[in-house]
Amino acid sequence: MSEYLVEHFDTGPGRLKSMQAFINEKAAEGYALVQAVPRNAYHWVLFFKRELEKA
């Protein structure tokens, strides 16, 4: 797996809850959100970084 992950996300009108659910899914896969950049009204670019596994 890569250390970084870039995802394009379309929330649609009033759908930030769906973005939070997506971020939670990525967290379950071991990625932490680093930055969310708005591109226009409903489109975002989300930057994730792989979290280090704890021993």
C-alpha positions as CSV (number, residue, x, y, z in Angstrom):
1,M,0.0,0.0,0.0
2,S,1.1,3.5,-0.7
3,E,2.0,5.9,2.1
4,Y,-0.3,8.6,0.6
5,L,-3.7,8.4,-1.1
6,V,-5.5,11.1,-3.1
7,E,-9.2,10.7,-3.6
8,H,-11.6,13.0,-5.6
9,F,-15.0,13.2,-3.9
10,D,-18.3,14.7,-5.0
11,T,-20.6,15.5,-2.0
12,G,-23.6,16.7,-3.9
13,P,-25.8,19.4,-2.4
14,G,-25.8,19.1,1.4
15,R,-24.1,15.8,1.5
16,L,-21.1,16.4,3.8
17,K,-22.3,13.5,5.9
18,S,-21.4,11.2,3.0
19,M,-17.9,12.7,3.0
20,Q,-17.6,12.0,6.7
21,A,-18.6,8.4,6.2
22,F,-16.0,8.1,3.4
23,I,-13.3,9.5,5.6
24,N,-14.3,7.0,8.3
25,E,-14.0,4.2,5.8
26,K,-10.5,5.3,4.9
27,A,-9.6,5.5,8.6
28,A,-10.7,1.9,9.0
29,E,-8.3,1.0,6.1
30,G,-5.5,2.8,8.0
31,Y,-5.4,6.2,6.4
32,A,-5.7,9.5,8.2
33,L,-7.1,12.6,6.5
34,V,-4.4,15.2,6.0
35,Q,-6.2,17.8,4.0
36,A,-9.5,18.4,2.2
37,V,-9.4,20.9,-0.7
38,P,-12.6,22.2,-2.2
39,R,-12.5,22.3,-6.0
40,N,-15.9,23.9,-6.7
41,A,-19.4,23.8,-5.2
42,Y,-19.5,20.0,-4.4
43,H,-16.2,18.6,-5.5
44,W,-13.3,18.0,-3.1
45,V,-9.9,16.5,-3.3
46,L,-9.0,14.5,-0.1
47,F,-5.4,13.8,0.9
48,F,-4.8,10.9,3.2
49,K,-1.6,9.5,4.8
50,R,-1.1,5.9,5.8
51,E,-1.0,5.7,9.6
52,L,1.9,3.7,11.1
53,E,0.8,0.4,12.6
54,K,1.4,0.2,16.3
55,A,3.3,-2.8,17.6
